[in-house]
Amino acid sequence: MHQTRKGNQWYFGMKANIVVDARTGLTNSLVTTAANENDLNQASNLLHGDKHFVFADARYRGAEKRKELNAEAVQWRIAEQPGKLKKLRKYPRINKVILKTEYLKATS
């Protein structure tokens, strides 16, 4: 657990990194870490077994380039960062398909 102080107020935080099977919805892996630890540090602990696709949020950007994750034969589907999606929303007709695919990647 990570603790930090802002003024006289203390805040405590933890993160749970969870792997869920897409077909059954059952939890395969669960790793808890301190709130200040990067999610990519735990990605190798989460991937095991027969995984073909990995759908993740923007915090896992760059995972496919990591040495310890190159051995895994998975296809990474990582959502865009919120700032990029905000720029795409300026022109909704042009970027409608891109926004839909990003929504599917983020919610799958």
C-alpha positions in Angstrom: 0.0 0.0 0.0 1.3 3.4 -0.9 0.7 6.5 1.3 1.0 10.1 0.5 0.2 13.4 2.2 -1.4 16.5 0.8 -1.5 19.2 3.3 -2.6 17.6 6.6 -4.7 14.9 4.8 -3.2 11.4 4.2 -4.2 9.3 1.2 -3.6 5.5 0.9 -3.9 3.6 -2.3 -3.6 0.2 -4.0 -4.2 -1.1 -7.5 -5.5 -4.5 -8.6 -4.4 -5.8 -12.0 -6.9 -8.4 -13.1 -7.0 -10.9 -16.1 -10.5 -12.0 -17.1 -11.3 -14.7 -19.6 -13.2 -13.1 -22.5 -15.5 -16.1 -23.0 -16.5 -17.0 -19.5 -15.9 -13.8 -17.6 -14.0 -15.7 -14.9 -10.9 -14.2 -13.3 -7.6 -15.9 -14.3 -5.1 -13.8 -12.5 -5.1 -11.1 -9.8 -2.0 -9.0 -8.7 -2.3 -6.2 -6.2 0.4 -3.5 -6.1 1.0 -0.1 -4.5 -0.7 2.8 -6.3 2.6 4.3 -7.4 3.9 1.2 -9.2 3.6 1.1 -13.0 1.2 -1.4 -14.5 3.7 -2.6 -17.0 5.9 -4.0 -14.3 3.3 -6.6 -13.5 2.3 -7.5 -17.0 4.6 -10.5 -17.2 3.1 -11.9 -13.9 -0.4 -11.6 -15.3 0.2 -13.4 -18.7 0.3 -17.1 -18.4 -1.4 -20.0 -20.1 -3.0 -20.0 -23.6 -3.7 -16.3 -24.4 -4.0 -15.1 -28.0 -5.3 -11.6 -27.5 -4.7 -9.0 -24.8 -7.1 -6.1 -24.5 -5.8 -3.4 -22.1 -6.2 0.3 -21.3 -3.8 3.0 -22.1 -1.6 2.3 -19.1 -0.2 -0.7 -20.9 1.1 1.3 -23.9 4.5 0.0 -25.0 4.0 -3.5 -23.5 4.6 -5.2 -26.9 8.1 -3.6 -27.0 9.2 -5.0 -23.6 11.8 -7.8 -23.7 10.1 -10.0 -21.0 6.8 -9.8 -22.9 8.2 -10.5 -26.4 8.3 -14.2 -25.7 4.5 -14.2 -25.3 2.8 -15.0 -28.6 -0.1 -12.6 -28.1 -1.6 -9.8 -30.1 -1.9 -6.6 -28.1 -5.0 -4.4 -28.4 -4.3 -1.3 -26.3 -6.7 1.6 -26.1 -5.6 5.1 -27.0 -4.8 7.7 -24.4 -7.7 10.0 -23.4 -6.0 13.1 -24.9 -5.8 11.5 -28.4 -9.5 10.5 -28.2 -10.4 14.1 -27.3 -8.7 15.4 -30.4 -10.6 12.8 -32.5 -13.9 13.9 -31.2 -13.5 17.3 -32.8 -14.4 15.8 -36.2 -17.0 13.1 -35.4 -17.9 12.1 -38.9 -14.4 11.5 -40.1 -13.3 9.7 -37.0 -16.4 7.7 -36.2 -14.9 4.3 -37.0 -11.7 5.0 -35.0 -13.7 6.1 -32.0 -15.9 2.9 -32.2 -12.9 0.6 -32.3 -11.2 2.4 -29.4 -14.4 2.0 -27.4 -14.4 -1.7 -28.2 -10.8 -2.1 -27.2 -11.3 -0.2 -23.9 -14.4 -2.1 -22.9 -13.5 -5.6 -24.0 
